[in-house]
């Protein structure tokens, strides 16, 4: 078996060295990482799964530039109340309103009630965050 196939096996949750420290990723971040790997490699070493995943992530990526991806990550990390999953889903699902966000990501509904201010995300804060993510989606 060649080296690429040994280090990547989704059935064993082995996604390659680019993902070792990545944590939860949005579709846009995965697309960017795959594009970087593609730019560095020989096309004959990429598996059909790699190529299909690249195509899928490029199709559904909400953020199209490295700068927008980095800025969205920074903006989301500033909100300590959000879990890594919620951060990724806010990018992937692109809700526009607080109601839509809470409907698509039900765990967001619990963040407004937390007694600890660092773990609280008010509806106003969430709407500001959604507006900023919308602005970044239009950034190229």
Backbone as JSON Lines, residues from 0, in Angstrom:
{"i":0,"aa":"X","n":[0.85,-1.18,0.0],"ca":[0.0,0.0,0.0],"c":[0.89,1.24,0.0]}
{"i":1,"aa":"X","n":[0.54,2.24,-0.79],"ca":[1.4,3.42,-0.85],"c":[1.21,4.3,0.39]}
{"i":2,"aa":"X","n":[2.15,5.22,0.57],"ca":[2.2,6.06,1.77],"c":[0.93,6.89,1.96]}
{"i":3,"aa":"X","n":[0.38,7.45,0.9],"ca":[-0.81,8.3,1.01],"c":[-1.98,7.49,1.56]}
{"i":4,"aa":"X","n":[-2.16,6.29,1.05],"ca":[-3.29,5.47,1.5],"c":[-3.12,5.03,2.95]}
{"i":5,"aa":"X","n":[-1.89,4.83,3.42],"ca":[-1.67,4.41,4.8],"c":[-1.94,5.54,5.78]}
{"i":6,"aa":"X","n":[-1.58,6.77,5.43],"ca":[-1.76,7.87,6.39],"c":[-3.17,8.44,6.36]}
{"i":7,"aa":"X","n":[-3.97,8.13,5.37],"ca":[-5.34,8.62,5.28],"c":[-6.3,7.44,5.23]}
{"i":8,"aa":"X","n":[-7.14,7.36,6.24],"ca":[-8.16,6.32,6.28],"c":[-9.31,6.82,7.13]}
{"i":9,"aa":"X","n":[-10.35,7.28,6.48],"ca":[-11.48,7.85,7.2],"c":[-12.14,6.82,8.11]}
{"i":10,"aa":"X","n":[-12.07,5.55,7.75],"ca":[-12.66,4.52,8.59],"c":[-11.96,4.4,9.94]}
{"i":11,"aa":"X","n":[-10.71,4.8,10.0],"ca":[-9.93,4.78,11.25],"c":[-9.74,6.18,11.81]}
{"i":12,"aa":"X","n":[-10.45,7.16,11.25],"ca":[-10.34,8.57,11.63],"c":[-8.92,9.09,11.48]}
{"i":13,"aa":"X","n":[-8.24,8.64,10.44],"ca":[-6.91,9.13,10.1],"c":[-7.05,9.98,8.84]}
{"i":14,"aa":"X","n":[-6.82,11.3,9.01],"ca":[-7.07,12.22,7.91],"c":[-5.81,12.85,7.35]}
{"i":15,"aa":"X","n":[-4.64,12.46,7.79],"ca":[-3.41,13.04,7.31],"c":[-2.86,14.07,8.28]}
{"i":16,"aa":"X","n":[-1.58,14.39,8.14],"ca":[-0.9,15.25,9.11],"c":[-1.45,16.67,9.18]}
{"i":17,"aa":"X","n":[-2.09,17.17,8.14],"ca":[-2.64,18.52,8.15],"c":[-3.71,18.69,9.22]}
{"i":18,"aa":"X","n":[-4.34,17.58,9.61],"ca":[-5.48,17.63,10.52],"c":[-5.12,17.27,11.96]}
{"i":19,"aa":"X","n":[-3.85,16.96,12.23],"ca":[-3.47,16.5,13.57],"c":[-3.86,17.47,14.67]}
{"i":20,"aa":"X","n":[-3.64,18.74,14.49],"ca":[-3.94,19.74,15.51],"c":[-5.1,20.65,15.11]}
{"i":21,"aa":"X","n":[-5.88,20.26,14.14],"ca":[-6.88,21.15,13.58],"c":[-8.15,21.28,14.41]}
{"i":22,"aa":"X","n":[-8.53,20.27,15.17],"ca":[-9.77,20.35,15.92],"c":[-10.98,20.29,15.0]}
{"i":23,"aa":"X","n":[-12.07,20.93,15.4],"ca":[-13.29,20.97,14.61],"c":[-13.1,21.97,13.47]}
{"i":24,"aa":"X","n":[-13.41,21.54,12.26],"ca":[-13.2,22.39,11.09],"c":[-14.51,22.65,10.36]}
{"i":25,"aa":"X","n":[-14.59,23.81,9.78],"ca":[-15.71,24.09,8.88],"c":[-15.39,23.51,7.51]}
{"i":26,"aa":"X","n":[-16.4,23.41,6.69],"ca":[-16.21,22.93,5.31],"c":[-15.21,23.83,4.58]}
{"i":27,"aa":"X","n":[-15.27,25.13,4.83],"ca":[-14.35,26.07,4.18],"c":[-12.9,25.8,4.58]}
{"i":28,"aa":"X","n":[-12.67,25.49,5.86],"ca":[-11.32,25.21,6.32],"c":[-10.8,23.91,5.71]}
{"i":29,"aa":"X","n":[-11.66,22.9,5.6],"ca":[-11.25,21.64,4.99],"c":[-10.91,21.87,3.52]}
{"i":30,"aa":"X","n":[-11.72,22.65,2.82],"ca":[-11.44,22.95,1.41],"c":[-10.08,23.62,1.27]}
{"i":31,"aa":"X","n":[-9.8,24.58,2.13],"ca":[-8.52,25.29,2.07],"c":[-7.35,24.33,2.31]}
{"i":32,"aa":"X","n":[-7.46,23.47,3.33],"ca":[-6.39,22.51,3.62],"c":[-6.17,21.54,2.46]}
{"i":33,"aa":"X","n":[-7.25,21.07,1.87],"ca":[-7.13,20.15,0.74],"c":[-6.52,20.85,-0.48]}
{"i":34,"aa":"X","n":[-6.89,22.11,-0.7],"ca":[-6.32,22.86,-1.82],"c":[-4.82,23.05,-1.62]}
{"i":35,"aa":"X","n":[-4.41,23.31,-0.39],"ca":[-2.98,23.47,-0.1],"c":[-2.23,22.16,-0.34]}
{"i":36,"aa":"X","n":[-2.83,21.08,0.09],"ca":[-2.2,19.77,-0.12],"c":[-2.12,19.44,-1.61]}
{"i":37,"aa":"X","n":[-3.17,19.75,-2.33],"ca":[-3.19,19.49,-3.78],"c":[-2.1,20.31,-4.47]}
{"i":38,"aa":"X","n":[-1.9,21.54,-4.06],"ca":[-0.9,22.4,-4.68],"c":[0.51,21.88,-4.46]}
{"i":39,"aa":"X","n":[0.72,21.15,-3.38],"ca":[2.05,20.65,-3.04],"c":[2.34,19.26,-3.61]}
{"i":40,"aa":"X","n":[1.31,18.55,-4.02],"ca":[1.5,17.14,-4.35],"c":[1.42,16.8,-5.81]}
{"i":41,"aa":"X","n":[1.72,15.55,-6.08],"ca":[1.63,14.97,-7.41],"c":[0.21,14.41,-7.57]}
{"i":42,"aa":"X","n":[-0.5,14.83,-8.58],"ca":[-1.9,14.45,-8.77],"c":[-2.1,12.94,-8.82]}
{"i":43,"aa":"X","n":[-1.08,12.2,-9.19],"ca":[-1.23,10.74,-9.27],"c":[-1.29,10.09,-7.9]}
{"i":44,"aa":"X","n":[-0.92,10.81,-6.84],"ca":[-0.93,10.22,-5.5],"c":[-2.25,10.45,-4.76]}
{"i":45,"aa":"X","n":[-3.14,11.25,-5.33],"ca":[-4.4,11.54,-4.65],"c":[-5.43,10.45,-4.93]}
{"i":46,"aa":"X","n":[-6.07,9.99,-3.89],"ca":[-7.05,8.93,-3.99],"c":[-8.37,9.5,-4.53]}
{"i":47,"aa":"X","n":[-9.23,8.63,-5.02],"ca":[-10.56,9.11,-5.45],"c":[-11.33,9.77,-4.29]}
{"i":48,"aa":"X","n":[-11.15,9.29,-3.07],"ca":[-11.82,9.89,-1.92],"c":[-11.29,11.3,-1.69]}
{"i":49,"aa":"X","n":[-9.98,11.49,-1.81],"ca":[-9.41,12.83,-1.68],"c":[-10.03,13.77,-2.71]}
{"i":50,"aa":"X","n":[-10.04,13.34,-3.96],"ca":[-10.58,14.17,-5.04],"c":[-12.07,14.48,-4.84]}
{"i":51,"aa":"X","n":[-12.84,13.49,-4.42],"ca":[-14.27,13.7,-4.18],"c":[-14.48,14.66,-3.01]}
{"i":52,"aa":"X","n":[-13.68,14.51,-1.97],"ca":[-13.8,15.38,-0.8],"c":[-13.43,16.81,-1.17]}
{"i":53,"aa":"X","n":[-12.39,16.97,-1.94],"ca":[-11.98,18.29,-2.4],"c":[-13.11,18.96,-3.2]}
{"i":54,"aa":"X","n":[-13.67,18.23,-4.12],"ca":[-14.77,18.76,-4.94],"c":[-15.96,19.14,-4.07]}
{"i":55,"aa":"X","n":[-16.33,18.27,-3.13],"ca":[-17.46,18.54,-2.23],"c":[-17.21,19.79,-1.41]}
{"i":56,"aa":"X","n":[-16.04,19.86,-0.78],"ca":[-15.77,21.01,0.1],"c":[-15.68,22.32,-0.69]}
{"i":57,"aa":"X","n":[-15.16,22.26,-1.9],"ca":[-15.13,23.47,-2.73],"c":[-16.54,23.91,-3.11]}
{"i":58,"aa":"X","n":[-17.39,22.95,-3.37],"ca":[-18.77,23.26,-3.75],"c":[-19.53,23.92,-2.61]}
{"i":59,"aa":"X","n":[-19.35,23.41,-1.39],"ca":[-20.16,23.88,-0.26],"c":[-19.42,24.84,0.67]}
{"i":60,"aa":"X","n":[-18.22,25.22,0.32],"ca":[-17.46,26.17,1.12],"c":[-18.15,27.52,1.13]}
{"i":61,"aa":"X","n":[-18.35,28.08,2.31],"ca":[-19.01,29.38,2.44],"c":[-18.01,30.53,2.38]}
{"i":62,"aa":"X","n":[-16.77,30.27,2.78],"ca":[-15.73,31.29,2.79],"c":[-14.72,30.95,1.7]}
{"i":63,"aa":"X","n":[-14.47,31.88,0.83],"ca":[-13.69,31.57,-0.37],"c":[-12.22,31.99,-0.31]}
{"i":64,"aa":"X","n":[-11.83,32.78,0.69],"ca":[-10.43,33.22,0.73],"c":[-9.78,32.83,2.06]}
{"i":65,"aa":"X","n":[-8.48,32.71,2.03],"ca":[-7.73,32.4,3.25],"c":[-7.97,33.47,4.31]}
{"i":66,"aa":"X","n":[-7.99,34.73,3.9],"ca":[-8.2,35.83,4.86],"c":[-9.57,35.73,5.52]}
{"i":67,"aa":"X","n":[-10.6,35.41,4.76],"ca":[-11.94,35.28,5.33],"c":[-12.02,34.1,6.29]}
{"i":68,"aa":"X","n":[-11.36,33.01,5.94],"ca":[-11.33,31.83,6.82],"c":[-10.63,32.17,8.13]}
{"i":69,"aa":"X","n":[-9.48,32.82,8.03],"ca":[-8.73,33.18,9.24],"c":[-9.5,34.17,10.11]}
{"i":70,"aa":"X","n":[-10.12,35.16,9.49],"ca":[-10.87,36.16,10.24],"c":[-12.09,35.54,10.91]}
{"i":71,"aa":"X","n":[-12.77,34.64,10.22],"ca":[-13.94,34.0,10.82],"c":[-13.53,33.16,12.02]}
{"i":72,"aa":"X","n":[-12.42,32.47,11.91],"ca":[-11.91,31.67,13.03],"c":[-11.62,32.58,14.22]}
{"i":73,"aa":"X","n":[-10.99,33.72,13.96],"ca":[-10.65,34.66,15.03],"c":[-11.92,35.21,15.68]}
{"i":74,"aa":"X","n":[-12.88,35.62,14.86],"ca":[-14.14,36.17,15.38],"c":[-14.86,35.13,16.24]}
{"i":75,"aa":"X","n":[-14.91,33.91,15.77],"ca":[-15.6,32.85,16.51],"c":[-14.87,32.48,17.8]}
{"i":76,"aa":"X","n":[-13.55,32.48,17.77],"ca":[-12.77,32.13,18.96],"c":[-12.92,33.19,20.05]}
{"i":77,"aa":"X","n":[-13.27,34.42,19.67],"ca":[-13.5,35.48,20.65],"c":[-14.74,35.21,21.5]}
{"i":78,"aa":"X","n":[-15.61,34.34,21.02],"ca":[-16.84,33.99,21.75],"c":[-16.6,32.68,22.49]}
{"i":79,"aa":"X","n":[-16.13,32.79,23.72],"ca":[-15.75,31.63,24.53],"c":[-16.93,30.71,24.82]}
{"i":80,"aa":"X","n":[-18.14,31.24,24.79],"ca":[-19.32,30.44,25.11],"c":[-19.6,29.38,24.04]}
{"i":81,"aa":"X","n":[-19.12,29.6,22.82],"ca":[-19.38,28.67,21.72],"c":[-18.47,27.44,21.79]}
{"i":82,"aa":"X","n":[-19.05,26.29,21.55],"ca":[-18.26,25.06,21.47],"c":[-17.61,24.99,20.08]}
{"i":83,"aa":"X","n":[-16.58,24.17,19.91],"ca":[-15.99,24.01,18.58],"c":[-17.01,23.57,17.53]}
{"i":84,"aa":"X","n":[-17.92,22.69,17.92],"ca":[-18.96,22.24,16.99],"c":[-19.84,23.42,16.57]}
{"i":85,"aa":"X","n":[-20.28,24.23,17.53],"ca":[-21.14,25.37,17.21],"c":[-20.42,26.35,16.29]}
{"i":86,"aa":"X","n":[-19.14,26.57,16.53],"ca":[-18.37,27.47,15.68],"c":[-18.36,26.98,14.24]}
{"i":87,"aa":"X","n":[-18.07,25.7,14.06],"ca":[-18.01,25.14,12.71],"c":[-19.39,25.2,12.03]}
{"i":88,"aa":"X","n":[-20.43,24.89,12.79],"ca":[-21.76,24.87,12.2],"c":[-22.27,26.27,11.85]}
{"i":89,"aa":"X","n":[-21.87,27.27,12.61],"ca":[-22.26,28.64,12.25],"c":[-21.7,29.03,10.88]}
{"i":90,"aa":"X","n":[-20.51,28.54,10.58],"ca":[-19.93,28.8,9.25],"c":[-20.61,27.92,8.2]}
{"i":91,"aa":"X","n":[-20.73,26.64,8.48],"ca":[-21.27,25.7,7.5],"c":[-22.72,25.98,7.13]}
{"i":92,"aa":"X","n":[-23.54,26.29,8.13],"ca":[-24.97,26.46,7.9],"c":[-25.36,27.89,7.54]}
{"i":93,"aa":"X","n":[-24.53,28.85,7.89],"ca":[-24.72,30.26,7.54],"c":[-26.09,30.83,7.9]}
{"i":94,"aa":"X","n":[-26.53,30.64,9.13],"ca":[-27.81,31.26,9.5],"c":[-27.68,32.78,9.47]}
{"i":95,"aa":"X","n":[-28.8,33.46,9.23],"ca":[-28.8,34.91,9.11],"c":[-29.42,35.56,10.34]}
{"i":96,"aa":"X","n":[-30.38,34.89,10.95],"ca":[-31.04,35.45,12.12],"c":[-30.79,34.58,13.35]}
{"i":97,"aa":"X","n":[-31.01,35.15,14.52],"ca":[-30.85,34.4,15.77],"c":[-31.82,33.23,15.81]}
{"i":98,"aa":"X","n":[-33.06,33.46,15.41],"ca":[-34.06,32.39,15.41],"c":[-33.62,31.23,14.52]}
{"i":99,"aa":"X","n":[-33.13,31.56,13.34],"ca":[-32.66,30.52,12.41],"c":[-31.47,29.78,13.0]}
{"i":100,"aa":"X","n":[-30.53,30.49,13.59],"ca":[-29.34,29.87,14.19],"c":[-29.75,28.91,15.31]}
{"i":101,"aa":"X","n":[-30.67,29.34,16.15],"ca":[-31.1,28.5,17.27],"c":[-31.92,27.3,16.8]}
{"i":102,"aa":"X","n":[-32.62,27.47,15.7],"ca":[-33.38,26.34,15.13],"c":[-32.42,25.3,14.53]}
{"i":103,"aa":"X","n":[-31.42,25.77,13.81],"ca":[-30.46,24.86,13.17],"c":[-29.46,24.26,14.16]}
{"i":104,"aa":"X","n":[-29.1,25.04,15.18],"ca":[-28.12,24.6,16.18],"c":[-28.77,24.8,17.56]}
{"i":105,"aa":"X","n":[-29.59,23.85,17.99],"ca":[-30.38,24.02,19.21],"c":[-29.57,24.35,20.46]}
{"i":106,"aa":"X","n":[-28.34,23.91,20.55],"ca":[-27.53,24.18,21.74],"c":[-27.27,25.67,21.92]}
{"i":107,"aa":"X","n":[-27.42,26.47,20.88],"ca":[-27.24,27.92,21.01],"c":[-28.3,28.54,21.91]}
{"i":108,"aa":"X","n":[-29.45,27.88,22.02],"ca":[-30.52,28.39,22.85],"c":[-30.19,28.43,24.33]}
{"i":109,"aa":"X","n":[-29.24,27.62,24.76],"ca":[-28.86,27.56,26.17],"c":[-27.83,28.62,26.56]}
{"i":110,"aa":"X","n":[-27.23,29.29,25.6],"ca":[-26.12,30.19,25.9],"c":[-26.55,31.53,26.47]}
{"i":111,"aa":"X","n":[-27.78,31.9,26.26],"ca":[-28.27,33.19,26.76],"c":[-28.6,33.14,28.25]}
{"i":112,"aa":"X","n":[-28.75,31.92,28.8],"ca":[-29.18,31.75,30.19],"c":[-28.04,31.53,31.17]}
{"i":113,"aa":"X","n":[-26.82,31.34,30.7],"ca":[-25.72,31.0,31.6],"c":[-25.42,32.14,32.57]}
{"i":114,"aa":"X","n":[-25.21,31.8,33.84],"ca":[-24.94,32.81,34.85],"c":[-23.54,33.4,34.73]}
{"i":115,"aa":"X","n":[-22.6,32.64,34.21],"ca":[-21.23,33.11,34.04],"c":[-21.16,33.97,32.77]}
{"i":116,"aa":"X","n":[-20.81,35.26,32.92],"ca":[-20.78,36.15,31.74],"c":[-19.86,35.65,30.63]}
{"i":117,"aa":"X","n":[-18.79,34.92,30.98],"ca":[-17.88,34.43,29.95],"c":[-18.51,33.3,29.13]}
{"i":118,"aa":"X","n":[-19.47,32.61,29.71],"ca":[-20.15,31.51,29.02],"c":[-21.5,31.93,28.48]}
{"i":119,"aa":"X","n":[-21.79,33.23,28.47],"ca":[-23.09,33.72,28.02],"c":[-22.93,34.33,26.63]}
{"i":120,"aa":"X","n":[-23.92,34.09,25.81],"ca":[-23.98,34.72,24.5],"c":[-25.42,35.19,24.32]}
{"i":121,"aa":"X","n":[-25.62,36.48,24.45],"ca":[-26.98,37.03,24.33],"c":[-27.43,36.99,22.88]}
{"i":122,"aa":"X","n":[-28.72,37.15,22.68],"ca":[-29.26,37.19,21.32],"c":[-28.65,38.34,20.53]}
{"i":123,"aa":"X","n":[-28.44,39.47,21.2],"ca":[-27.82,40.62,20.53],"c":[-26.39,40.29,20.1]}
{"i":124,"aa":"X","n":[-25.63,39.64,21.0],"ca":[-24.26,39.22,20.66],"c":[-24.26,38.23,19.51]}
{"i":125,"aa":"X","n":[-25.2,37.28,19.55],"ca":[-25.28,36.28,18.5],"c":[-25.63,36.94,17.16]}
{"i":126,"aa":"X","n":[-26.55,37.89,17.16],"ca":[-26.9,38.57,15.91],"c":[-25.71,39.34,15.36]}
{"i":127,"aa":"X","n":[-24.95,40.0,16.25],"ca":[-23.74,40.71,15.81],"c":[-22.75,39.73,15.18]}
{"i":128,"aa":"X","n":[-22.61,38.56,15.79],"ca":[-21.71,37.53,15.26],"c":[-22.19,37.05,13.89]}
{"i":129,"aa":"X","n":[-23.48,36.8,13.76],"ca":[-24.04,36.36,12.48],"c":[-23.83,37.41,11.39]}
{"i":130,"aa":"X","n":[-24.0,38.67,11.76],"ca":[-23.78,39.76,10.8],"c":[-22.32,39.81,10.35]}
{"i":131,"aa":"X","n":[-21.4,39.6,11.28],"ca":[-19.97,39.61,10.94],"c":[-19.62,38.43,10.04]}
{"i":132,"aa":"X","n":[-20.17,37.27,10.33],"ca":[-19.92,36.1,9.48],"c":[-20.51,36.31,8.08]}
{"i":133,"aa":"X","n":[-21.65,36.95,8.01],"ca":[-22.25,37.26,6.7],"c":[-21.33,38.19,5.91]}
{"i":134,"aa":"X","n":[-20.77,39.18,6.58],"ca":[-19.84,40.09,5.92],"c":[-18.62,39.32,5.4]}
{"i":135,"aa":"X","n":[-18.13,38.39,6.19],"ca":[-16.94,37.62,5.77],"c":[-17.25,36.69,4.61]}
{"i":136,"aa":"X","n":[-18.48,36.19,4.51],"ca":[-18.86,35.33,3.38],"c":[-18.79,36.09,2.07]}
{"i":137,"aa":"X","n":[-19.01,37.4,2.11],"ca":[-18.96,38.19,0.88],"c":[-17.54,38.68,0.58]}
{"i":138,"aa":"X","n":[-16.63,38.44,1.5],"ca":[-15.22,38.86,1.36],"c":[-14.48,37.88,0.47]}
{"i":139,"aa":"X","n":[-13.82,38.37,-0.56],"ca":[-13.09,37.47,-1.46],"c":[-11.63,37.78,-1.48]}
